[in-house]
């Protein structure tokens, strides 16, 4: 008798590469500048071991996205990256159509031989951290590349066989004007990437930029930059699908969509986070501790908690309203077992002010709404909390626990 087809759950893999040539003035991610080849070799070996050991616990999954983030993963070099991909292919069930992304800085991707090697290894998407087309703005935030190098990097990865290229840009940089931001968007669009990620600068405490917050555009100017960008990218054929992300048809980041749609993903490396099997966990933000624990079989967890249904309800609202896909009555009532009407009343108020819109039975924020999404989502969460209190006070037992449960 013929065996039934094997079914599997989709899984995203995130691989953190914490090395970079130098630390940018705004960067708050866990990364280390100027790591030695020996440190990179040790980390690669530990990461391969961790991947192989973890895969044995994930046999019911098929990895359909793999994302190498950092840091600057391309600095690891073709040989080490090839070894990591070999481990992933051998340990996990990897979908033949998997999206495999490598983040890179332009100064590390101008080599055609490297691009060809990465493409043969199995990478099929490159995300380049361009940030600005103005070399003065790049220097102000500690970037070590020029825009010319960014253009050359795009040319190299195209020649190397990559048909899916994303560019990261930042608006609100020191000294940036609306005109210079417009030039950045247009010059980068001329490179014809398939995808843009465009973020407003957020100055984090503890970064070099925190201590010298001079010449930063104010909130009104940043809003003008954002609204102009949304309109301009739409004119150029890039549809917005999340607050900060824009893509040509069929080129939205499948891996990042997992975060916004509450899909499962497993992270590897120091500081990497996961959402898997109803548990959210993260590993230590310390390269040496991570390597030592993997090598000795020690505990690398920094935090771990079981996600309650109540937390998922909150996440459904918070993350859904970050996307143009938005939320719907049917999804909410199926997930949360509560009436959607109070939330719809709230959304209708935002629609009257131009901050929300209903299309095809789904509610989403407008570009103007995305600008104040924190306030809107905060009010929506207050409504949800009130709905939950009313349900409990009516004498109906809550169908979920409210306390976090350690794994």
N, C-alpha and C positions, 0 to 999 in steps of 0.2 A: 504494500500500500504506500502511495506517495506521501512523504512527510509534508505537513503544512509548512508554508513559507515562514521563515524566521522573522519575527517582528522585533523592532528595537525602537527605543526612544531617542530622539535627537539630542545631541549634546554639543555645546560650544566649549572649546579648549582655549584658555588664555595662558600664554607663556610669557612670563615677565623676564626681560633681559635688563638688569639694572646698571648697565654700563653706558657712559657717554663720554664724549671728548672733553667737554667742560660743562659746568652747571649753568643753566640759563638763569637770569636774574629773577624770573617769576616762578620758577619750577618748584612745586611742592611734592612731586612724586618721589618715591624712594629710588634714588639712582646715585651712582658713584662715579666721579670723573677719573679718567686716566688710570683705569685698572690694568695691572700687568698681565701679560700673556699667561703666566702661571695661575693667576686668580681666575682668569676666564676659562682656562682648561679645567680647573677644579670645579668651578660652578657648572660648567657644561656636563661634566661627569655626574655631579650630584643631581642635576636636573634630569638627566636621562634615567638615572636609577629611580628617582621619585616618580617619574612618568610611568615607567615599567611596573613598579610596585602598585601604583594606584589603578592602573588599567585593569589589573586582575580583579578589582572590586567594582568595575564598571562594565561588566560584560553584557549587560542588558541594553547598553547604549551604542549608538553609532554617531561618531563625531562628524557633523556636517559643516562646522566652521572651526578654523584654527586661527588664532590671532596672536602674533608675536608683537608685544608692546614693550615700552621702556620708559626711561632710558632711550638708547639708540640701538635696537637689535641688529642693524646692519653692521655695526662695529664688531660684532662677534666673529664675522668673517664667514666665507662660504663653507669652509671645511667643518667648523663647529655647527653651523646651521644645518648642514647636510646630515650630520650625525644625529641632531635632534629630530629632524624629520624622519630619519630612518627608524628611530625608536618609536615615534608616534605611529608610523605605518605598521610596525611590527607588533606593537602592544595593543593598540586600539583598532576597532573597526572604523575605518575612515571611509566616508562616502566618496564614490568616484567623482561626484559633483561638488565636493567640499570647496568652500571658499577659504583660501589660505592667504592671510594677510601678513605682510611684514612692514612695520613702521621703520622709517629711515629718515635721516637728515640729508639734505641735498649734497653736502660736501662728501658724504660717504657713498653716493650712488652714481657718480659720474663715470664709473668704470664699466664699459660695455661687457667685458669678460665676466665681471661679477654679476651683472644683470642676467646674462645668459645662463650662468651657473645656477643662480637662484631659481630661474624659471624651470630649468631641467630638474632641479631638486623637488619641485612641486608647488612652489609659491606661485600664485596666480593673481595676486592683488598687492599693490604697493601703495602705502600711505606716506606721503612726503610732508615733513614739517616745514613748509615754506614760511609761514607766518606773515610776511610782508614782502612787497616788491620794492621797498625803499631801503637801500643799504644803511642809511642813517638810522632809521627806525630799528633795523635788525641789530645794529651795534648798540643801541640804547638798552636793549634787553639781553645782551650777552650772546646773541646768536653768532656762530663762527663761520657762516656761509654768506655768500652774496646772492642776489637774485639771478645773476648770470649763471651761477652754479646750479641754482634750482632749475633754470631752463635747460641746462645741459643734462641734469639728472633725468628730467622727463624724457629728453631725447634718447638718453642711454637706455632707460627701461623700456621705452617703445621699441627701440632697435633690438633689445634683448628678448622681445616676445610678449611683453605684458600688455594686455588689452583692457585692464581695469586699474586705473590710477586715481588716487584721491589726494587732494591737497588740503592741508590744514592752514587756516589763516586766523589772525587775531586782530580784532578791532579794539580801539581804546588805548593804544600804545602811547608811551610818552612822546609828546610832540606831534602826534598824528592829527591831521585835519580831515575834514570830510573829503576834500579834494584829493588828498594823498591816499585815503582809503578807497576812493573810487578808482584811482589809478591802479592800486593793488589788485582790486577785484577784476578790472578789465585786463590787466597784463597777465594775470593768472588764468583767466578764462581763455585768453588767446593761446594758452598751452593745451587747451582742449582736454582737460581731465574728465573722467566720468563722474566724479564726486567731489563735493566740497564739504569740509567741516569748518565752520566759522564761529569762533568763540569770542565773547567779550572778555577782555582782560580782567582777571580777578586777582587782586594783590593779596597774597597770603602772608600772614604773620610768620616771621622766621625766615622769609626769603630776602635776598639782597634788595629787591625792589621795595619791600615794606619800609625800609629805612630811608628811602629817597623818593618819596611819592611826589615828584615834581613834574609839571607839564602834562599831567594826565587829563584827557578830555573829561568834561563833566557829564553827568547823567543825561542831560538833554542832548548833548552832541552824540553820545554813544547811541541813544535812541534813534537819532537821525541816521547814523551810520547803519544801524541794524535794518531799519525800514527801507532805506535805499537799497541795501544789499538784497533783501528778499525780493523786491520788485525787479531789480536788475538781473538777478540770477534766473528768475522766472522768464524774463524776456529772452534769455540766452538758452532756455530749454532745460534748466535745472529745477525740478520740482522739490519744494520743501516737504520733508516727511517727518521732521522732528525740529525742536526749537533751533538747533544749531547745524542741522544737516540737510544737504541738498544733493539731488542726484538726477542724472539722466534716467530715462525709463529703464527699469530692470536692474539698476546699479546701486540701489540702496544697500548699505552695509548690512549684510545678513547677520554678522556676528553682533554688531551693536544693537540690532533690533531685538536680540535675545534679552538684553538688559531691560529694554522698554516694554516688552511683552510678557515678562515674568517667565521666560523659558529658562531651562536649566543650563548651567555652565560650571566648569571646573577650572580654577586658576592654579598655576604652579609658579613657584619662585617666591622670594622674600617680599612680603607685603601683598601678595596676590589674594584676591577674594574669590569665593565660590558661593553658589546657590544651587544645592544639589540634594535631592531626596528630602526636601522640606527642611533642610538645615542650612543656615548661613554661617560660613566660617572664613577665617583669614589666617595666613601664616606670618611668622615673625618678620619684622622689618629690619633684618640684620643679616647681611650676606654670610659672614663667618658662622653665625649661630645656625643659619639654615643649612649650610653645607655640613657642618659638624653633626647636626642632628640626623640628617639624611644618611651620612656615612656610618653613624653609630647606632642608628635605629631609635633615636630619641624623639621626643615630642616637639614638633615644629609649629603646633597650633598656638596662635596668639589669642584667638577668640573663637567661640562657637556657640550658637544658640538655635534652638528649634523655632521655626517660624510659625506663629499662631495664625489661625484663620483671620482673626481681627487685623493682624499686621498685613496680611495679604489683601484685605479689603482696602486698607489705607494705601498700599502700594499700587493697587489697580487704579485708584484715582490719581495718585501723584504721577505715576509713570505714564498712564494713558493720556493724561492731559498735557504731557510733554510732546505728544505726537500729533500729526495732522490726522491720523486715523481716529484719535480720540476715544470716547467711551460710548456705550449704547445702553439703553434700558434693558434690552434682552440679556446682554452679557452681565450687567450689574446684578440683576435680579437672580440670574442663574448662579452666579458666584457667591453673592452675599445674602441671598434669601431675605431681602428687604425691598420695600417699595421704592422705586426710583423717583417718585413724584417730588419729594422735597428737594432732591438734587436738581431735577429739571426746573423747578421754580427758581432756584438759584441761577442756573445757567441761562434761563430766559431773561433774568435781570441783566446779566452780563451781555446778552445778545442785544439788548436795547441800547447799551452803551458802545456797541461795536467791538466788544472784546471776545465774544464767542459766537459760534454759528452752528446750526444744525443742518446737516446734509446727508441724505440717504439714511435717516434714522440714527445717525451718529453725531454726537456733539464734540466739537473741537474748538480750540482757541484760535483766534485770528492772529496775524502778526502783531497787532497792537496788544492783544491779550497775552501773547508770549512775553512781551516786554515786562508785564506785571504778573507773570505766572505765579510767582511765589505768593503774592497776596491773594490771587484768585484761588489757588489750590488750598491755601490756608483757610479761606472762608468755606470752601467745599468740605474740607476735613472737619471743620466745626459743625457743619450741618450733619455730616455722617456720625459724628460723636453724639450729637443730640438724638439722632434717630436710634442709635444703639441704647442710649439711656432710657428713651421712651419704651423701647421694646422690653428692656429688663424691668422697668417699674410697672409695666402692665402685668407682671407675674409670669411672663414666659421665660423659662430658663435659657440662658445664652447657650447656643449650640457649639460653643468653643471655649477654650481656656484663654485667660488674658495674660497669664504670666509667661515669661520666657522660660524655656526648659533647656538646660545645657545638654549637649549631646552625650 
